[in-house]
Structure formats: C-alpha cells, structure tokens
C-alpha cells in the first residue's frame, strides 16, 4: 500500500468510527433525565419523612422548630419550582411538595 492509500484508509475508518459513536448516542446512549413529574411523591408515612417530620403543607405542622414562611420551596435542599412538587436532596428519587416542610429545613442563601 502506498502512503496515500494508508491516509485514505485511516480517514475512512475515523469517519465511520465517529459516525458510529454519534449514532449510538442518538439511539440510546443519552441518559434519561427524570423530571419532577416522573418522581413518586413522598408520603408523610414514609419512614424517612416520619424521621424528618415532613408534612405536605407547612401550615399544618405543630413542630416548634417551624418558623412562619419556611417551606420546601425556600429550602436549599429543594430544587423544584415554587409550586407543585420537586426533587429534594433529602429524599433521593422522590418529590416533595413545594408547600411542605421538615425539620431539616435550611433557608436558601441569597
């Protein structure tokens, strides 16, 4: 083989390899991004929820640690929208109510 044929052969291989990698990513290699709507909601009867005193509506808690205005929506562990449900780092793979509250509430830093 001449030098020119070697270069063409390498170029063809690299093009096919790049195309194959791109196709693999498009077909199924992309990770699935879960949305808060897809996550199961945390139940107040969940063992972790019980341990943290989680309630779906902060207005209903009788815990003395609760301060007026504290909700999941303004907690640093919550990453959802200000209404509805969203992910919480304390409940991996589950969504909590934006109106909820638990004893681990830590206000978001401005």
C-alpha positions as CSV (number, residue, x, y, z in Angstrom):
1,X,0.0,0.0,0.0
2,X,1.2,3.4,-0.7
3,X,1.3,6.3,1.8
4,X,-1.7,7.9,0.1
5,X,-3.8,4.7,0.4
6,X,-2.9,4.4,4.1
7,X,-4.1,8.0,4.8
8,X,-7.4,7.4,2.9
9,X,-7.9,4.2,4.8
10,X,-7.4,5.9,8.2
11,X,-9.7,8.8,7.2
12,X,-12.4,6.4,6.2
13,X,-12.0,4.4,9.5
14,X,-12.1,7.6,11.6
15,X,-15.3,8.8,9.8
16,X,-17.0,5.5,10.3
17,X,-16.0,5.4,14.0
18,X,-17.2,8.9,14.6
19,X,-20.5,8.3,12.8
20,X,-21.0,5.0,14.7
21,X,-20.3,6.8,18.1
22,X,-22.7,9.6,17.2
23,X,-25.4,7.1,16.1
24,X,-25.0,5.1,19.4
25,X,-25.5,8.3,21.4
26,X,-28.6,9.3,19.5
27,X,-30.2,5.8,19.6
28,X,-29.9,5.1,23.3
29,X,-26.7,6.3,24.8
30,X,-28.2,9.5,26.2
31,X,-29.0,9.4,29.9
32,X,-32.7,9.8,30.7
33,X,-33.4,13.0,32.5
34,X,-36.1,12.5,35.1
35,X,-38.5,15.3,35.7
36,X,-40.1,16.1,39.0
37,X,-43.5,15.0,37.5
38,X,-42.0,11.5,36.9
39,X,-40.8,11.1,40.5
40,X,-43.1,9.5,43.1
41,X,-44.3,11.9,45.8
42,X,-43.0,11.4,49.3
43,X,-45.8,10.2,51.6
44,X,-46.0,11.5,55.2
45,X,-46.0,7.8,56.2
46,X,-42.6,7.2,54.5
47,X,-40.0,6.2,57.2
48,X,-37.6,9.0,56.2
49,X,-40.5,11.5,56.1
50,X,-41.5,10.5,59.6
51,X,-38.0,10.8,60.9
52,X,-37.7,14.3,59.5
53,X,-41.2,15.4,60.5
54,X,-42.1,16.0,56.8
55,X,-45.6,17.4,56.2
56,X,-47.0,18.2,52.7
57,X,-48.4,21.5,54.0
58,X,-46.1,23.6,56.3
59,X,-49.2,25.3,57.7
60,X,-50.3,22.0,59.3
61,X,-47.1,21.3,61.2
62,X,-47.2,21.6,65.0
63,X,-43.4,21.3,65.3
64,X,-42.0,24.1,67.4
65,X,-38.9,24.3,65.1
66,X,-41.1,25.5,62.2
67,X,-40.8,29.2,61.5
68,X,-43.5,31.1,59.7
69,X,-42.8,31.2,56.0
70,X,-40.5,28.2,55.9
71,X,-41.4,25.8,53.2
72,X,-39.6,23.3,50.9
73,X,-39.8,25.9,48.1
74,X,-37.3,28.2,50.0
75,X,-35.1,25.4,51.4
76,X,-31.6,24.8,50.0
77,X,-32.2,21.0,49.6
78,X,-35.2,21.6,47.3
79,X,-34.6,22.1,43.6
80,X,-38.1,22.2,42.1
81,X,-40.5,25.0,41.1
82,X,-42.0,27.3,43.7
83,X,-45.3,25.5,43.3
84,X,-46.3,21.8,42.8
85,X,-43.7,19.1,43.6
86,X,-40.0,18.9,43.1
87,X,-36.9,16.9,44.0
88,X,-35.3,17.2,47.4
89,X,-31.8,16.0,48.2
90,X,-33.1,14.5,51.5
91,X,-35.4,12.2,49.6
92,X,-33.4,10.9,46.6
93,X,-35.6,9.7,43.8
94,X,-38.7,11.3,45.2
95,X,-40.5,14.6,45.0
96,X,-41.8,16.7,47.9
97,X,-44.4,19.4,47.9
98,X,-43.2,23.0,47.5
99,X,-45.6,23.9,50.3
100,X,-44.1,21.2,52.5
101,X,-41.7,21.4,55.4
102,X,-39.4,19.2,57.5
103,X,-37.1,19.7,60.5
104,X,-34.0,19.8,58.1
105,X,-35.3,23.0,56.5
106,X,-32.3,25.3,55.7
107,X,-33.1,28.6,54.1
108,X,-31.6,29.1,50.6
109,X,-28.6,31.5,50.6
110,X,-29.3,34.7,48.7
